[in-house]
Amino acid sequence: MFNFQVNHEEAFEGNDLIPEGNWEVIVKEAKESETKSGRKNISIQLAVRNDLNQKYKNKIIFDTIWTKKDDNETYNMGNLQTVAKALDIPNGKGYNSLQELLRDWMGKGAKVYVQHETYQEKTNARVKGWAKTDAPGI
């Protein structure tokens, strides 16, 4: 049975760039990817939390963690640790593979700082900082 009630508060805000600032998000997807040129990265898809009083609910924000430029197999461990800490992964928890770590990130919440960045005349929203959520208990 279909049940729907119009609620303008839940409507997407169009294709507008999400404003700069702090946003409460949930990790919707985290996976290892590769560019056309072969450079590896971790692609993180974040959704603005819809259970909190903030605009742009469900809007998707992307973050990318790149391999080191001189070594296409090694990620900056500081970046991985920053995300893990923000997602409240227990200190000392071990993983046997990158895929296992990324699976553990999915569904967890954090607060990210978004800043606009222009490259080749196109402006994008980029995650510039990660912190623990102010609203645990997703």
RAJORA-V504286 format. One record per backbone hydrogen bond with DSSP energy under -1.0 kcal/mol. NH is the residue of the N-H (numbers start at 0). CO is the residue of the C=O. Records with the same first field share a line. If there is no record, write none. Layout:
NH->CO, CO
This chain:
9->6
10->7
20->113
22->111
24->109
25->46
26->107
27->44
28->44
30->42
32->40
34->38
37->34
40->32
41->64
42->30
43->62
44->28
45->60
46->25
47->58
48->23
53->51
57->47
58->55
60->45
62->43
64->41
66->39
67->73
70->67
73->70
79->75
80->76
81->77
82->78
83->79
84->80
85->81
86->82
87->84
88->83
92->89
100->96
101->97
102->98
103->99
104->100
105->101
106->26
107->104
109->24
110->130
111->22
112->128
113->20
114->125
116->123
118->121
121->118
123->116
125->114
127->112
128->112
130->110
